[in-house]
């Protein structure tokens, strides 16, 4: 049965593509293990409480601001899709999705962030990262 599945998969995707996908998966997994804690540790403890953030590149030329926002949102979308994939693959799916949402600008973002961050397992994991780094836990209203 497994041999049939492998033959079927190879008929759709070449061996080189499989190797590339596996390599990308490993790199993405290791990258998220490093990037997610590093970013979540650097956020202030009241980040989710005081949600009036200053705009990105506010004092820059409009073209630079637009490009900066575009890159920030693209990075967020990549993290969001990677997090969704990690719900089925090895990795920190919910934390990666949260990181993606932090980068993306969209209506209702604050409510969604609150819902994810206040999930007991997510909050406990993030605050454990912060405690190891000597940072205070996140605070909420």
MOHUUR-V85794 format. One record per residue. N is the residue number from 1. PHI is phi in degrees with one decimal (* if undefined). Layout:
n->[N & N]
phi->[PHI & PHI]
This chain:
n->[1 & 2 & 3 & 4 & 5 & 6 & 7 & 8 & 9 & 10 & 11 & 12 & 13 & 14 & 15 & 16 & 17 & 18 & 19 & 20 & 21 & 22 & 23 & 24 & 25 & 26 & 27 & 28 & 29 & 30 & 31 & 32 & 33 & 34 & 35 & 36 & 37 & 38 & 39 & 40 & 41 & 42 & 43 & 44 & 45 & 46 & 47 & 48 & 49 & 50 & 51 & 52 & 53 & 54 & 55 & 56 & 57 & 58 & 59 & 60 & 61 & 62 & 63 & 64 & 65 & 66 & 67 & 68 & 69 & 70 & 71 & 72 & 73 & 74 & 75 & 76 & 77 & 78 & 79 & 80 & 81 & 82 & 83 & 84 & 85 & 86 & 87 & 88 & 89 & 90 & 91 & 92 & 93 & 94 & 95 & 96 & 97 & 98 & 99 & 100 & 101 & 102 & 103 & 104 & 105 & 106 & 107 & 108 & 109 & 110 & 111 & 112 & 113 & 114 & 115 & 116 & 117 & 118 & 119 & 120 & 121 & 122 & 123 & 124 & 125 & 126 & 127 & 128 & 129 & 130 & 131 & 132 & 133 & 134 & 135 & 136 & 137 & 138 & 139 & 140 & 141]
phi->[* & -63.8 & -62.1 & -64.3 & -63.3 & -63.6 & -63.1 & -64.0 & -63.3 & -69.1 & -72.9 & -92.3 & -130.4 & -69.1 & -61.7 & -62.6 & -66.7 & -60.9 & -61.6 & -62.2 & -64.5 & -66.9 & -62.7 & -61.5 & -61.9 & -65.8 & -63.2 & -64.7 & -62.1 & -64.9 & -60.6 & -71.0 & -63.5 & -91.5 & -69.8 & -62.1 & -61.1 & -60.7 & -73.8 & -67.3 & -71.5 & -78.8 & -70.8 & -67.7 & -61.5 & -99.5 & -54.7 & -84.5 & -88.9 & -98.7 & -95.5 & -101.1 & -82.6 & -73.3 & -64.9 & -66.5 & 54.5 & -60.5 & -98.9 & -107.5 & -57.9 & -55.4 & -68.4 & -63.8 & -61.7 & -63.4 & -64.4 & -61.3 & -64.5 & -63.6 & -63.1 & -59.2 & -70.2 & -65.1 & -60.3 & -61.4 & -65.1 & -61.6 & -62.6 & -62.6 & -66.3 & -62.9 & -63.8 & -63.5 & -62.9 & -72.5 & -67.6 & -110.4 & -109.8 & -63.7 & 145.7 & -96.3 & -56.3 & -64.8 & -66.3 & -67.3 & -64.0 & -60.1 & -61.5 & -60.7 & -64.8 & -61.5 & -82.8 & -82.0 & -103.0 & -161.4 & -64.6 & 84.1 & -60.6 & -61.0 & -61.3 & -66.5 & -58.1 & -60.0 & -63.7 & -71.9 & -66.8 & -86.7 & -66.4 & -52.4 & -66.7 & -66.3 & -62.6 & -63.2 & -64.8 & -64.5 & -67.4 & -66.9 & -58.2 & -65.1 & -64.3 & -62.2 & -89.2 & 76.9 & -103.0 & -72.2 & -68.8 & -66.7 & -113.1 & -133.7 & -64.4]
